[in-house]
Amino acid sequence: MAKAQARIGCAGWSIPRQHAHLFGEGDSMLARYATRFDVAEINSSFYRPHQAKTYARWAASVPRGFRFSVKLPRTISHELALRGAGPALDQFLDEAAGLGRKLGGFLLQLPPGLAFEPRVVATFLAMFRRRTAAPLAVEPRHTSWFSPQASALLLRHQASRIGADPPRAPGAEHPGEGAPWPYWRLHGSPRIYYSEYGEEALRGLSASVPGARTRASPWVIFDNTAHGFAVADAAKLQGMLGIRDV
């Protein structure tokens, strides 16, 4: 299977003043962000709903090849814990449909206390798949999810377990074996959201990402946004992977 070129981006599209030189001109911050990166993760959907026309406006602000991943609402992942989530999922998917062809996939981040329950997970994923064939990346944060049984269930429903840093279990820094959509989320280490990734960490990542053999492009999303390091780290990784010069 051929290797697809990685897509590198950030959680959100904020551009810190100190890194403004990395971007071209644009009518909005999103348009400027899209002169450098070709993917972005929409995290605000986790906290509050957005109208379909808002998603459509974002889609219209970026080039043809740009893609968004959209985080499922905490109502589904945290409050309902994946149970009885049909109505909430319908509303969310209807809203996110405003992205049209700019939709790259969905992100489901689970609360640390949510253990793997096969029946609950299978029911939710089957319900999700009846509604959409879009890629789905799952970020579990309870150690019970890092088992062969859990991995097999995710793959059965064409869902990918992400590679996260800091990892929640041994091997959790890499996407699950056979993930149809290899997806990394880098939150900052050792201090989540605040720490910068150094040269050594980025070199290690640049060696891992191209190894993902899949039809889907691997995604690498930097979430260490608190001090603006995400943009700089993402740009450095682009250079290491030969996607563009820094």
Secondary structure in CASP SS format (residue, H / E / C, confidence):
PFRMAT SS
TARGET T0000
AUTHOR 0000-0000-0000
METHOD secondary structure of the structure
MODEL  1
M C 1.00
A C 1.00
K E 1.00
A C 1.00
Q C 1.00
A C 1.00
R E 1.00
I E 1.00
G E 1.00
C E 1.00
A E 1.00
G C 1.00
W C 1.00
S C 1.00
I C 1.00
P C 1.00
R H 1.00
Q H 1.00
H H 1.00
A H 1.00
H H 1.00
L H 1.00
F C 1.00
G C 1.00
E C 1.00
G C 1.00
D C 1.00
S C 1.00
M H 1.00
L H 1.00
A H 1.00
R H 1.00
Y H 1.00
A C 1.00
T C 1.00
R C 1.00
F C 1.00
D C 1.00
V E 1.00
A E 1.00
E E 1.00
I E 1.00
N C 1.00
S H 1.00
S H 1.00
F H 1.00
Y C 1.00
R C 1.00
P C 1.00
H C 1.00
Q C 1.00
A H 1.00
K H 1.00
T H 1.00
Y H 1.00
A H 1.00
R H 1.00
W H 1.00
A H 1.00
A H 1.00
S C 1.00
V C 1.00
P C 1.00
R C 1.00
G C 1.00
F C 1.00
R E 1.00
F E 1.00
S E 1.00
V E 1.00
K E 1.00
L C 1.00
P C 1.00
R H 1.00
T H 1.00
I H 1.00
S H 1.00
H H 1.00
E H 1.00
L C 1.00
A C 1.00
L C 1.00
R C 1.00
G C 1.00
A C 1.00
G H 1.00
P H 1.00
A H 1.00
L H 1.00
D H 1.00
Q H 1.00
F H 1.00
L H 1.00
D H 1.00
E H 1.00
A H 1.00
A H 1.00
G H 1.00
L H 1.00
G H 1.00
R H 1.00
K H 1.00
L E 1.00
G E 1.00
G E 1.00
F E 1.00
L E 1.00
L E 1.00
Q E 1.00
L C 1.00
P C 1.00
P C 1.00
G C 1.00
L C 1.00
A C 1.00
F C 1.00
E C 1.00
P H 1.00
R H 1.00
V H 1.00
V H 1.00
A H 1.00
T H 1.00
F H 1.00
L H 1.00
A H 1.00
M H 1.00
F H 1.00
R H 1.00
R H 1.00
R H 1.00
T C 1.00
A C 1.00
A C 1.00
P C 1.00
L E 1.00
A E 1.00
V E 1.00
E E 1.00
P C 1.00
R C 1.00
H C 1.00
T H 1.00
S H 1.00
W H 1.00
F C 1.00
S C 1.00
P H 1.00
Q H 1.00
A H 1.00
S H 1.00
A H 1.00
L H 1.00
L H 1.00
L H 1.00
R H 1.00
H C 1.00
Q C 1.00
A E 1.00
S E 1.00
R E 1.00
I C 1.00
G E 1.00
A E 1.00
D E 1.00
P C 1.00
P C 1.00
R C 1.00
A C 1.00
P C 1.00
G C 1.00
A C 1.00
E C 1.00
H C 1.00
P C 1.00
G C 1.00
E C 1.00
G C 1.00
A C 1.00
P C 1.00
W C 1.00
P C 1.00
Y E 1.00
W E 1.00
R E 1.00
L E 1.00
H C 1.00
G C 1.00
S C 1.00
P C 1.00
R C 1.00
I C 1.00
Y C 1.00
Y C 1.00
S C 1.00
E C 1.00
Y C 1.00
G C 1.00
E H 1.00
E H 1.00
A H 1.00
L H 1.00
R H 1.00
G H 1.00
L H 1.00
S H 1.00
A H 1.00
S H 1.00
V H 1.00
P H 1.00
G H 1.00
A C 1.00
R C 1.00
T E 1.00
R C 1.00
A C 1.00
S C 1.00
P C 1.00
W E 1.00
V E 1.00
I E 1.00
F E 1.00
D C 1.00
N C 1.00
T C 1.00
A C 1.00
H C 1.00
G C 1.00
F H 1.00
A H 1.00
V H 1.00
A H 1.00
D H 1.00
A H 1.00
A H 1.00
K H 1.00
L H 1.00
Q H 1.00
G H 1.00
M H 1.00
L C 1.00
G C 1.00
I C 1.00
R C 1.00
D C 1.00
V C 1.00
END
